[in-house]
Amino acid sequence: MKKTEEGGLTEKTLRDTRIKKKKTKYAKLFKDVAANKKEFVLSMISQLAYIEVAMEELQAETNENGYVEKFEQGKQSFVREHPAAKSYNSFVKSYTAIMKSLIDIVPEAKQLDELQEFLKKKKS
């Protein structure tokens, strides 16, 4: 496991910390969910947080190395989609599906209230 410059913490520890922060942020957004949906929501939040952190790391990788790479196999050489870009695209699909599931759980009235609050902050 690699050590980082941030106090000698491992990349895994830093990743776990980022995931935990995202879980906490989303848990606050969904704190008023009905009790019978709470376990499902917490599970989805956990997945969402993991996927977000993974997507951030994959995005950094593709920003640094590009979306395609030269690939050699024996005497053949060709350009292919970078594995990080491929994984990122896969995560985007999962992220979108999870987000839609979570949004569908929130009552419509609350969605409108939160949207209005968000728009007020943007105008300020």
C-alpha positions in Angstrom: 0.0 0.0 0.0 1.4 3.4 -1.0 2.1 6.1 1.5 1.1 9.6 0.7 2.6 12.9 1.6 -0.4 13.8 3.8 0.9 12.7 7.2 2.0 9.3 5.9 -1.6 8.2 5.4 -2.3 5.5 2.9 -4.3 6.1 -0.3 -6.9 3.7 1.0 -7.3 5.6 4.3 -7.7 8.9 2.4 -10.2 7.3 0.0 -12.1 5.8 2.9 -12.2 9.3 4.5 -13.5 10.9 1.3 -16.2 8.2 1.0 -17.3 8.7 4.6 -17.6 12.4 4.1 -19.8 11.9 1.1 -21.9 9.3 2.9 -22.5 11.8 5.7 -23.4 14.6 3.3 -26.0 12.4 1.5 -27.3 11.0 4.8 -28.2 14.5 5.9 -30.1 15.1 2.6 -32.2 11.9 3.2 -32.6 12.1 7.0 -36.3 12.5 6.7 -36.9 9.4 4.6 -39.6 7.0 5.9 -38.4 4.4 8.2 -39.4 1.5 5.9 -37.1 3.0 3.2 -34.2 4.0 5.4 -32.1 0.8 5.1 -32.5 0.9 1.3 -31.5 4.6 1.2 -28.5 4.0 3.4 -27.3 1.2 1.2 -27.7 3.3 -2.0 -25.9 6.2 -0.3 -23.0 3.9 0.5 -22.8 2.8 -3.1 -23.2 6.4 -4.4 -20.3 7.7 -2.2 -18.0 4.9 -3.3 -18.8 5.5 -7.0 -18.3 9.3 -6.7 -14.9 8.8 -5.2 -13.9 6.2 -7.8 -15.2 8.5 -10.6 -13.1 11.4 -9.2 -10.0 9.2 -9.2 -10.7 7.9 -12.7 -11.3 11.4 -14.0 -8.0 12.5 -12.7 -6.4 9.5 -14.4 -7.9 10.3 -17.7 -7.1 14.0 -17.4 -3.5 13.0 -16.9 -3.2 10.1 -19.4 -6.0 10.8 -21.9 -9.0 8.9 -23.0 -7.2 6.6 -25.4 -3.9 4.8 -25.2 -1.6 3.0 -27.6 -1.8 -0.7 -27.0 0.7 -3.3 -28.2 0.1 -7.0 -28.3 2.8 -9.0 -30.0 3.5 -7.3 -33.3 0.2 -5.5 -33.4 -0.2 -2.0 -32.2 -3.5 0.0 -32.0 -5.2 2.7 -30.1 -7.9 1.7 -27.6 -10.0 3.4 -25.0 -8.0 3.9 -21.8 -9.1 1.4 -19.1 -9.8 4.3 -16.7 -12.1 5.9 -19.3 -13.9 2.6 -19.7 -14.4 2.2 -16.0 -15.5 5.8 -15.6 -18.2 5.3 -18.3 -19.4 2.2 -16.5 -19.5 4.1 -13.1 -21.5 7.0 -14.7 -24.3 4.5 -15.7 -24.4 3.1 -12.1 -24.2 6.6 -10.6 -27.1 7.8 -12.7 -29.3 4.8 -11.8 -28.6 5.2 -8.1 -29.2 8.9 -8.2 -32.5 8.4 -10.0 -33.6 5.8 -7.4 -32.8 8.2 -4.5 -34.5 11.1 -6.1 -37.6 9.1 -6.7 -37.8 8.3 -3.0 -37.8 11.9 -1.9 -41.4 13.3 -1.9 -42.1 15.7 -4.8 -42.9 18.6 -2.4 -39.6 18.3 -0.7 -37.8 18.2 -4.1 -39.4 21.5 -5.1 -38.5 23.1 -1.8 -34.9 22.0 -2.1 -34.8 23.2 -5.7 -36.1 26.6 -4.8 -33.6 26.8 -1.9 -30.8 25.9 -4.3 -31.9 28.5 -6.9 -32.1 31.2 -4.1 -28.5 30.5 -3.2 -27.4 30.8 -6.9 -29.1 34.2 -7.2 -27.3 35.6 -4.1 
